[in-house]
């Protein structure tokens, strides 16, 4: 997702003779495409209008389970991490190191947090500086970016320590329901958040596991940034190992798969699937193994290269236009969103009318992003 990545340009090392020409471009198409697919899944899941007929995969799973919808946010964070090796190489190329580098990273994180606070304030109708989606992305990405220059083994160790420490916190810290008890409404995170809420810092514990996830994304992308011929095999191994480890950890009963708690098994499972998704995009678009692969992925790169706008603008349009403007189109004055949905259902029935509205919304956002891209209006943080 572009809002959580600082750049996706490589450091332009000498091209490896083992990789095809399409893999030597200055941009990793796979990352743009995988980020773009994640953006489209977010738009789909957040705007589905099927009521009781909504497919299970487009809803959040009950506690202890995972659906496609539950994987969208961790894949954003994974993409944020995958962009870090490229951003780090770009900074080193212009000799941006030391305090100047830290200042640049901190400034970008602060700006992204302010955008997140603005969105939270708009959607709630009151000024808020809490930890929303963009703020969590900004903090976890900042912490992981500070470790970007570390060797692979030390980055992997840092991710393992963060996941292990958070697992110990979930299992050993006592709370109202008892030590080791993890339920949808009873867990240590809830107790800590109760202390942090008056400070506007509710959700701060989530920075620990999400930073680990961003680091895993960075580790997955490093072979691609280094343009190693063994990169596909490495990504395949990592993807299978992480997803299997996460699933097995949850199956053991020690910790559940839970988006609400950001449990380590859930993050490993999401990181493994994210790695396999990135690999699939690389094989299609960058490795030159599928004729016309780059053209095939082009629609996905439209939201992938401008994901900050793809996240921010639809929220503003929904709040200020679709929900904020009243129109008489459906016979009675009502918000534009309700009127469009009423017209679609009246024309095509409840089920297909709901799909018409949902997919029409996603298409409208994509067309808007394509218009911005044609004019070079791409905002990156």
C-alpha positions in Angstrom: 0.0 0.0 0.0 1.5 3.3 -1.0 0.5 5.2 2.1 2.7 3.0 4.2 5.6 2.9 1.9 8.1 5.6 1.3 9.3 4.5 -2.1 9.5 1.5 -4.3 12.5 2.4 -6.5 15.5 0.2 -6.3 19.0 1.3 -5.7 19.8 0.4 -9.3 22.7 -2.0 -8.7 24.5 -3.6 -11.6 21.9 -5.9 -13.3 22.3 -9.6 -12.5 22.9 -11.6 -15.7 20.7 -14.3 -14.2 17.6 -12.2 -14.3 15.6 -11.3 -17.4 15.4 -7.7 -18.6 11.9 -7.2 -17.3 13.2 -7.8 -13.8 15.9 -5.2 -14.1 13.6 -2.2 -14.4 13.9 0.6 -11.8 10.6 -0.3 -10.3 9.3 -3.5 -8.8 6.0 -4.1 -10.6 5.1 -7.0 -8.2 5.0 -4.7 -5.2 2.8 -2.1 -7.0 0.5 -4.9 -8.2 0.2 -6.7 -4.9 -0.4 -3.4 -3.1 -3.0 -2.5 -5.7 -4.8 -5.8 -5.3 -4.9 -5.2 -1.5 -6.4 -1.7 -2.0 -9.1 -3.1 -4.3 -9.9 -5.8 -1.7 -10.2 -3.1 1.0 -12.6 -1.1 -1.2 -14.6 -4.2 -1.9 -14.8 -5.4 1.7 -15.5 -1.9 3.2 -18.3 -1.1 0.7 -20.1 -4.4 0.1 -23.9 -3.8 0.1 -25.4 -7.3 0.3 -26.7 -7.3 3.8 -27.4 -10.8 5.0 -26.2 -12.2 1.6 -22.7 -11.0 2.1 -20.2 -13.9 1.4 -18.3 -15.0 4.5 -15.0 -14.1 3.0 -16.1 -10.5 2.7 -16.9 -10.3 6.4 -14.6 -10.4 9.4 -14.4 -13.9 10.9 -15.6 -14.8 14.3 -12.9 -14.7 17.0 -10.3 -17.3 16.3 -10.8 -17.4 12.6 -9.5 -15.6 9.5 -11.2 -14.6 6.3 -10.0 -12.7 3.2 -11.3 -9.5 4.8 -9.1 -10.1 7.9 -6.0 -10.3 5.7 -6.4 -6.9 4.0 -4.9 -4.7 6.7 -1.9 -7.0 7.5 -1.1 -7.1 3.8 -1.0 -3.3 3.8 1.6 -3.5 6.5 3.4 -6.3 4.7 3.6 -4.1 1.6 4.9 -1.3 3.8 7.7 -3.5 4.9 8.4 -4.8 1.4 9.0 -1.2 0.3 11.6 -0.5 2.9 14.6 -2.2 1.2 14.0 -0.1 -1.9 13.5 3.1 0.1 16.7 2.4 2.1 18.7 1.8 -1.0 17.4 5.1 -2.5 18.4 7.0 0.6 21.9 5.5 0.6 22.2 6.4 -3.1 21.8 10.1 -2.3 23.9 9.7 0.9 21.0 10.3 3.2 22.3 8.7 6.4 22.6 9.2 10.1 20.5 11.8 11.8 19.3 13.2 8.4 17.8 9.8 7.6 16.1 9.5 10.9 14.7 13.0 10.6 13.3 12.2 7.1 11.7 9.0 8.4 10.2 10.7 11.5 8.9 13.6 9.4 7.1 11.2 7.0 5.7 9.2 9.9 4.4 12.4 11.6 2.8 13.6 8.3 1.1 10.3 7.8 -0.2 10.4 11.4 -1.6 13.8 10.8 -3.5 12.6 7.7 -4.8 9.7 9.8 -5.9 12.1 12.6 -7.7 14.2 10.0 -9.6 11.2 8.6 -10.5 10.1 12.1 -11.8 13.5 12.9 -13.8 13.7 9.7 -15.4 10.3 10.2 -16.3 10.8 13.8 -17.4 14.4 13.4 -15.0 15.7 16.2 -11.4 16.4 16.5 -9.4 13.3 17.5 -5.7 12.5 17.7 -6.0 8.8 18.5 -4.4 5.8 16.9 -6.2 5.0 13.7 -5.2 2.9 10.7 -2.8 5.4 9.3 -1.3 6.2 12.6 -0.6 2.6 13.3 0.9 2.2 9.9 3.1 5.3 10.5 4.4 4.1 13.8 5.1 0.5 12.9 6.7 1.5 9.6 8.9 4.1 11.3 10.2 1.6 13.8 10.9 -1.0 11.2 12.5 1.5 8.9 15.0 2.4 11.6 16.2 -1.2 11.5 16.3 -1.4 7.6 20.1 -1.2 7.4 20.5 -4.2 9.7 21.7 -7.5 8.3 19.0 -10.1 7.5 19.8 -12.2 10.5 19.4 -9.3 12.9 16.2 -8.1 11.3 14.8 -11.6 11.5 15.9 -11.8 15.2 14.2 -8.4 15.9 10.9 -9.7 14.4 11.1 -12.9 16.3 11.8 -11.1 19.6 8.8 -8.7 19.0 6.5 -11.6 18.2 7.8 -13.6 21.2 7.5 -10.8 23.6 3.9 -10.0 22.4 3.0 -13.7 22.7 4.3 -13.7 26.3 2.3 -10.6 27.0 -0.9 -12.2 25.8 -0.3 -15.5 27.7 1.2 -14.3 30.9 0.0 -10.9 31.8 -3.0 -11.2 34.3 -6.3 -9.4 33.6 -9.9 -9.4 34.9 -10.7 -12.8 33.3 -7.5 -14.5 34.5 -4.0 -15.0 33.2 -3.8 -16.8 29.9 -7.5 -16.3 29.1 -8.0 -14.9 25.6 -11.5 -14.2 24.4 -13.1 -11.7 22.1 -13.9 -9.3 25.0 -11.4 -10.6 27.7 -7.7 -10.2 27.1 -4.7 -8.3 28.4 -4.8 -5.8 25.4 -8.2 -4.7 26.6 -6.9 -3.9 30.1 -3.9 -1.9 28.7 -6.1 0.0 26.3 -8.4 0.9 29.2 -5.5 2.8 30.7 -4.4 4.3 27.4 -7.8 5.5 26.2 -7.9 8.7 28.3 -4.6 9.6 26.8 -5.8 9.1 23.3 -3.4 6.2 22.8 -5.8 3.3 22.6 -4.3 0.6 20.4 -0.7 1.4 21.2 0.2 -2.2 22.2 -0.6 -3.2 18.5 2.5 -1.3 17.4 4.7 -4.2 18.8 3.3 -7.0 16.6 2.6 -4.8 13.6 6.3 -3.7 13.6 7.2 -7.3 13.5 4.9 -7.8 10.5 6.5 -4.8 8.7 9.9 -6.4 9.3 8.8 -9.7 7.8 7.7 -7.8 4.7 11.1 -6.2 4.5 12.8 -9.6 4.8 10.6 -11.0 2.0 11.4 -8.2 -0.4 15.2 -8.1 0.2 16.0 -10.9 -2.3 14.0 -9.0 -4.9 15.7 -5.8 -4.2 19.1 -7.5 -4.4 18.0 -9.0 -7.7 19.1 -12.5 -6.7 18.4 -15.3 -9.2 17.3 -17.4 -6.2 14.7 -14.8 -5.1 11.7 -16.8 -6.3 12.8 -19.9 -4.5 13.5 -17.9 -1.4 10.1 -16.3 -1.4 8.4 -19.6 -2.0 10.2 -21.1 1.0 9.5 -18.1 3.3 5.8 -18.0 2.3 5.2 -21.6 2.9 7.2 -21.7 6.1 5.6 -18.6 7.7 2.0 -19.5 6.7 2.5 -23.1 7.9 4.1 -21.9 11.2 1.3 -19.5 11.9 -1.4 -22.1 11.1 0.3 -24.7 13.2 0.8 -22.3 16.1 -2.9 -21.5 16.1 -3.9 -25.2 15.7 -1.8 -26.1 18.8 -4.3 -24.1 20.9 -1.6 -21.8 22.4 -2.8 -18.7 20.7 -5.7 -18.1 18.2 -5.7 -16.5 14.8 -7.1 -13.1 15.7 -7.0 -9.8 13.9 -8.5 -8.0 16.9 -5.5 -9.0 19.0 -2.9 -9.1 16.3 -1.8 -12.5 17.6 1.6 -13.8 16.4 0.1 -16.9 14.7 -2.2 -14.6 12.7 0.6 -12.3 11.7 2.9 -15.2 10.6 0.0 -16.7 8.6 -0.8 -13.3 6.9 2.9 -12.7 6.2 3.3 -16.1 4.6 0.3 -15.6 2.3 1.5 -12.0 1.6 4.9 -13.4 0.5 3.3 -15.9 -1.8 1.1 -13.2 -3.3 4.1 -11.0 -3.9 5.9 -14.0 -5.5 3.0 -14.6 -7.8 3.0 -11.0 -8.9 6.7 -11.1 -9.5 6.5 -14.2 -11.6 3.7 -12.7 -13.7 5.1 -9.2 -14.1 8.8 -8.9 -13.4 10.4 -12.3 -14.1 9.4 -12.3 -17.8 7.9 -15.8 -17.6 4.5 -14.8 -18.8 4.2 -13.0 -22.1 2.3 -9.8 -21.6 2.5 -10.2 -17.8 3.2 -6.5 -17.2 0.2 -5.5 -19.2 -1.9 -8.0 -17.3 -0.9 -6.4 -14.0 -1.3 -2.8 -15.2 -4.9 -2.4 -13.8 -3.6 -3.3 -10.3 -0.7 -0.9 -10.4 -3.2 2.0 -10.8 -4.3 1.9 -7.1 -1.0 0.3 -6.1 1.1 3.3 -7.0 -1.3 5.8 -5.5 -2.6 3.9 -2.5 -2.6 6.9 -0.1 -5.1 8.6 -2.4 -7.0 5.3 -2.8 -7.4 5.1 1.0 -8.0 8.8 1.8 -10.2 10.1 -1.0 -12.9 7.4 -0.9 -13.4 8.1 2.8 -13.7 11.8 2.2 -16.1 11.3 -0.7 -18.2 8.9 1.3 -18.5 11.2 4.3 -18.9 14.5 2.5 -20.8 13.5 -0.6 -22.4 10.0 -0.5 -23.5 10.4 3.1 -23.5 14.2 3.4 -25.6 15.2 0.4 -29.3 14.6 0.3 -30.9 13.8 -3.1 -34.5 13.0 -4.2 -33.5 10.5 -6.9 -35.2 7.5 -5.3 -38.5 9.2 -4.7 -37.9 10.5 -1.2 -35.1 12.8 0.0 -32.2 10.6 1.4 -28.4 10.6 1.4 -26.9 10.0 -2.0 -25.5 6.6 -0.9 -28.9 5.3 0.1 -30.5 6.7 -3.1 -28.0 5.0 -5.4 -28.4 1.7 -3.5 -32.2 2.0 -3.7 -32.1 2.7 -7.4 -29.7 -0.3 -8.0 -31.9 -2.7 -6.0 -35.0 -1.4 -7.7 -33.5 -2.1 -11.1 -31.7 -5.4 -10.5 -33.1 -6.8 -7.3 -31.7 -7.0 -3.8 -28.7 -9.3 -4.5 -27.6 -8.1 -8.0 -28.5 -4.5 -7.2 -26.2 -4.8 -4.1 -23.4 -6.1 -6.3 -24.0 -3.4 -8.9 -23.6 -0.7 -6.3 -20.6 -2.4 -4.7 -18.7 -3.0 -7.9 -19.7 0.3 -9.3 -18.2 2.0 -6.3 -14.9 0.1 -6.7 -14.9 0.9 -10.4 -15.6 4.6 -9.8 -12.6 4.8 -7.4 -10.4 3.0 -9.9 -11.4 5.4 -12.7 -10.6 8.3 -10.4 -7.2 7.0 -9.6 -6.5 6.3 -13.3 -7.4 9.9 -14.0 -5.0 11.1 -11.3 -2.3 8.8 -12.6 -2.6 10.1 -16.2 -2.0 13.6 -14.8 0.9 12.5 -12.7 -1.0 13.3 -9.5 0.5 10.6 -7.3 1.0 11.4 -3.6 3.6 9.4 -1.7 4.6 9.6 2.0 
